[in-house]
């Protein structure tokens, strides 16, 4: 058996509620460093738009980070040299915000001991070398760490193409794969259509209190997104023995 494991919100997560809140925090950082003259919010919304534009033009709809920043330079009139600096700052901020999900290191080790191989899959614009390094650091996985990302293969989990690529490279059939992830489409519906066994992980989904905080990230300049991310990590760290304790923990 080959185990394939989703990366974000299954193995690791960010200390913000939503992934695009990273761009708001990034906007604050690069504004203070004089890399942009616009507001952090204008930058963050531009970064979201640049990714959307890049997806329309990238092969398979899966752009790389440099391609996104090429679109960003055009959309926001950012000089290419400044765009390179901002891209490096984004990667540095990702390193600061990434955390292993509680319990993920243990079940990854279980897969590595019981499966013939473990491969991390992600529909992601971040490069595999970067993700490989972070997974090894956060999950204490010895080399080699196998990572496949949509931006490099130009194929996604959501379309099923990334799973087909994995099976081809590993010379296995669908019934020889077990996939674990949190996305209902990319980690559950798409692999099941191919006959791949799946295990759903939903622990990192924001609860209703965290969603409320995340909805106010623009008004609070990203502060409530950090609250939402901190709440999620605290909630996942504290065990609850029954439904009553779970409710108390989640509210607290």
C-alpha positions in Angstrom: 0.0 0.0 0.0 1.1 3.6 -0.8 -0.2 6.3 1.6 -0.8 9.7 0.1 -1.4 12.5 2.6 -2.6 16.1 2.0 -0.4 18.8 3.4 -2.3 21.9 4.5 -4.9 21.5 7.3 -4.1 17.8 7.4 -0.4 17.6 8.2 0.4 21.2 8.9 -1.6 24.4 9.2 -1.0 28.2 9.4 -1.4 30.4 12.4 -4.2 32.3 10.6 -7.8 31.3 10.0 -7.8 31.5 6.1 -4.8 31.0 3.8 -5.4 34.4 2.0 -5.0 36.2 5.4 -1.3 35.5 5.0 -1.3 38.1 2.3 -2.7 40.8 4.6 0.0 40.1 7.1 2.5 40.1 4.3 1.2 43.5 3.1 1.9 45.0 6.6 5.4 43.6 6.6 6.5 44.8 3.2 4.8 48.2 3.7 6.9 48.7 6.8 10.0 47.8 4.8 9.2 50.2 2.1 8.7 47.6 -0.6 5.2 48.9 -1.5 3.6 52.3 -1.5 0.0 51.0 -1.4 -2.0 49.9 1.7 -1.6 46.4 3.0 -5.2 45.7 2.1 -4.8 46.8 -1.5 -1.7 44.6 -1.7 -3.5 41.6 -0.2 -6.5 41.9 -2.6 -4.1 42.3 -5.5 -2.3 39.1 -4.5 -5.5 37.2 -4.4 -6.4 38.6 -7.9 -3.0 37.8 -9.3 -3.4 34.2 -8.3 -6.8 34.1 -10.0 -5.4 35.6 -13.2 -2.5 33.2 -13.2 -4.9 30.2 -12.8 -6.6 31.3 -16.0 -3.4 31.3 -18.0 -1.3 28.5 -16.4 -1.2 25.0 -17.9 -3.8 22.9 -16.1 -4.9 26.0 -14.2 -2.0 25.4 -11.7 0.4 28.4 -11.5 3.8 28.5 -9.8 4.6 31.2 -7.3 6.9 33.1 -9.8 4.0 33.1 -12.3 1.7 34.6 -9.7 4.2 37.3 -8.9 4.6 38.1 -12.6 0.9 38.7 -12.7 1.1 40.7 -9.4 3.8 43.0 -10.9 1.5 43.7 -13.8 -1.6 44.2 -11.8 -0.2 46.5 -9.1 2.7 48.0 -11.1 5.3 46.5 -8.8 8.8 46.6 -10.3 10.2 43.0 -11.0 13.1 43.5 -8.5 10.6 44.5 -5.8 8.4 41.5 -6.7 11.3 39.1 -6.2 11.9 40.6 -2.7 8.2 40.3 -1.8 8.1 36.7 -3.0 11.0 35.9 -0.7 9.2 37.7 2.1 6.1 35.6 1.5 8.1 32.4 1.8 9.7 33.6 5.0 6.3 34.5 6.4 5.0 31.0 5.6 7.9 29.5 7.6 7.0 31.7 10.6 3.3 30.8 10.4 3.4 27.1 9.7 2.8 24.6 12.5 2.4 20.9 12.7 -1.1 19.9 13.5 -1.4 18.1 16.9 -1.1 14.4 16.3 -0.1 14.6 12.7 3.5 13.5 13.3 2.3 10.4 15.0 -0.1 9.2 12.3 2.5 10.1 9.6 4.9 7.8 11.4 2.2 5.1 11.5 1.9 5.3 7.7 5.6 5.2 7.2 5.8 2.0 9.3 2.8 0.3 7.7 2.9 1.5 4.1 5.4 0.8 1.4 5.7 4.5 0.8 4.2 7.8 2.0 3.8 10.7 -0.4 2.5 14.2 0.4 0.2 15.7 -2.2 -1.0 19.3 -2.4 -2.9 21.6 -4.8 -0.5 24.4 -4.1 1.6 27.1 -5.7 4.5 26.7 -3.2 7.5 24.7 -4.6 8.0 21.1 -3.5 11.5 21.8 -2.2 10.1 24.4 0.2 7.3 22.1 1.4 9.7 19.2 1.7 11.9 21.2 4.0 9.0 22.4 6.2 7.5 19.0 6.5 10.8 17.4 7.5 11.3 20.2 10.1 7.8 20.3 11.6 6.9 16.6 11.5 10.4 15.4 12.3 10.4 13.2 9.2 13.9 11.9 8.1 14.9 12.3 4.5 13.7 11.6 1.9 10.3 13.3 2.1 8.3 12.8 -1.1 6.2 15.7 -2.2 4.1 16.2 -5.3 2.5 19.7 -5.9 0.0 20.7 -8.5 2.0 23.8 -9.7 5.0 21.6 -10.8 3.0 18.7 -12.3 0.4 21.1 -13.8 -2.2 18.7 -12.5 -4.5 18.9 -9.5 -6.0 16.6 -6.9 -9.4 18.2 -7.5 -9.3 17.1 -11.2 -8.0 13.7 -10.3 -5.0 14.2 -12.5 -2.4 14.4 -9.7 -3.6 11.0 -8.3 -3.2 9.5 -11.8 0.3 10.9 -12.0 1.1 9.5 -8.6 -0.1 6.0 -9.6 1.8 6.1 -12.8 5.1 7.1 -11.1 4.7 4.5 -8.3 3.4 1.8 -10.7 0.4 1.1 -8.5 -3.3 0.7 -9.1 -6.1 2.7 -7.4 -6.8 0.0 -4.8 -3.1 0.1 -3.7 -3.6 3.7 -2.5 -4.9 5.2 0.7 -5.4 9.0 0.7 -5.9 11.2 3.7 -7.0 14.8 3.5 -9.5 17.5 4.5 -10.9 18.8 1.2 -14.3 17.3 0.3 -13.5 17.6 -3.4 -9.8 17.2 -3.8 -9.3 14.7 -1.0 -12.5 12.7 -1.0 -14.7 13.0 -4.1 -11.9 13.1 -6.7 -9.9 10.1 -5.4 -13.0 8.1 -4.7 -14.1 8.5 -8.4 -10.8 6.8 -9.3 -11.4 3.9 -6.9 -8.9 5.2 -4.3 -9.6 4.5 -0.6 -9.8 7.7 1.5 -9.8 8.8 5.1 -11.2 12.2 5.8 -9.6 14.6 8.3 -11.8 17.5 9.4 -10.1 18.6 12.7 -8.5 21.7 11.2 -11.8 23.2 9.8 -12.6 26.4 11.5 -15.5 26.2 14.0 -18.3 28.8 14.0 -16.5 31.0 16.5 -13.3 31.0 14.5 -15.2 31.8 11.3 -16.8 34.8 13.0 -13.3 36.1 13.9 -11.9 35.4 10.4 -14.8 37.4 8.8 -13.5 40.6 10.5 -9.8 40.2 9.3 -10.0 43.2 7.0 -11.4 45.6 9.7 -8.8 44.4 12.2 -5.9 44.4 9.8 -5.5 40.7 10.2 -5.6 40.5 14.0 -8.8 38.5 14.2 -7.4 36.0 11.7 -4.5 35.4 14.1 -7.0 35.0 16.9 -8.8 32.4 14.7 -5.6 30.5 14.0 -4.6 30.6 17.7 -8.0 29.3 18.7 -7.8 26.4 16.2 -4.4 25.4 17.5 -5.5 25.6 21.1 -8.7 23.7 20.4 -6.8 20.9 18.6 -4.2 20.7 21.4 -6.7 20.2 24.3 -8.4 16.8 24.4 -12.1 16.5 25.3 -13.4 13.2 26.7 -17.1 13.8 25.8 -19.5 16.2 24.0 -19.9 18.5 27.0 -16.2 19.0 27.4 -15.9 19.5 23.6 -18.4 22.4 23.7 -16.8 24.0 26.7 -13.4 23.8 25.0 -14.6 25.1 21.7 -16.3 28.1 23.3 -13.3 28.8 25.5 
